[in-house]
Amino acid sequence: MTKRNRNETLTGQPLTLQEVNRQIGDSFRFSIEDRQSDYGKVEASYQDKKKAKRKTEKSTVGKGKATKKLKGTFANKETASKAVHAESKRIKELR
């Protein structure tokens, strides 16, 4: 294994550095979409072991119609609730 920023191969040979210049006519463009404002709700599912059923924790974020569903299944209601709260807070801060 090698260390970071060593500029050498795994065998210890030095890497040659290449300078990259922007050629005439080369260009690029990008944009950042505000997709967080689309969400009105956040949901996370968890497994209720006593009833052997999957349940959902929900939180209202705003006026959007879309629902952001967090990936995976959380271990219990408390962790699902914390995840929903954290994601709701993050979305609100981005607005």
C-alpha positions in Angstrom: 0.0 0.0 0.0 1.2 3.5 -0.7 0.7 6.8 1.1 -1.3 9.7 -0.2 0.3 12.6 -2.2 3.6 10.6 -2.7 3.5 11.0 -6.5 4.9 7.5 -7.0 3.6 4.1 -8.1 3.0 1.2 -5.8 6.5 -0.1 -6.7 8.1 3.2 -5.7 8.8 4.6 -9.2 8.2 8.3 -9.5 5.1 9.4 -11.5 5.7 11.9 -14.4 3.6 15.0 -14.0 1.7 16.3 -17.1 0.5 19.8 -17.4 -3.0 20.1 -18.8 -3.8 23.3 -20.7 -7.2 24.4 -22.0 -7.0 24.3 -25.8 -8.6 26.9 -28.1 -12.3 26.2 -28.4 -12.5 24.0 -25.4 -15.2 25.0 -22.9 -17.5 23.6 -20.4 -20.7 24.6 -18.7 -22.5 23.3 -15.6 -25.4 24.4 -13.4 -26.6 23.5 -10.0 -30.3 22.6 -9.7 -32.2 23.4 -6.5 -34.0 20.1 -6.1 -34.4 20.4 -2.4 -37.3 22.9 -2.7 -39.4 20.1 -4.4 -39.7 18.2 -1.2 -42.6 18.7 1.1 -42.1 15.6 3.3 -39.3 13.3 4.5 -39.9 9.6 5.3 -37.8 6.9 6.8 -38.9 3.3 7.4 -38.0 1.1 10.3 -38.8 -2.5 11.4 -41.2 -2.8 14.4 -39.9 -6.1 15.8 -42.8 -6.6 18.3 -45.4 -6.5 15.5 -43.1 -7.8 12.8 -44.1 -4.9 10.5 -42.3 -2.2 8.6 -43.4 1.3 9.8 -42.7 4.8 8.6 -41.6 8.0 10.4 -42.6 11.2 8.6 -41.8 14.9 8.8 -43.2 17.9 6.9 -40.5 20.1 5.4 -42.4 22.6 3.2 -45.0 23.1 0.6 -43.6 20.8 -2.1 -45.5 17.8 -3.3 -42.7 15.4 -3.5 -41.6 13.1 -0.6 -38.0 12.3 0.0 -37.7 8.7 1.2 -34.5 7.9 3.0 -32.7 4.7 1.8 -32.6 1.6 3.8 -34.5 0.4 6.8 -33.6 1.7 10.2 -33.2 -0.5 13.3 -35.9 1.2 15.4 -38.3 4.1 15.6 -35.8 6.4 17.4 -33.1 6.1 14.8 -35.6 6.6 12.0 -37.0 9.6 13.8 -33.5 11.1 14.2 -32.7 10.5 10.5 -35.9 12.2 9.4 -35.3 15.1 11.7 -31.7 15.6 10.5 -32.6 15.4 6.8 -35.5 17.8 7.3 -33.2 20.3 9.0 -30.7 19.9 6.2 -33.3 20.6 3.6 -34.6 23.6 5.4 -31.1 25.1 5.8 -30.6 24.8 2.0 -33.6 26.9 1.2 
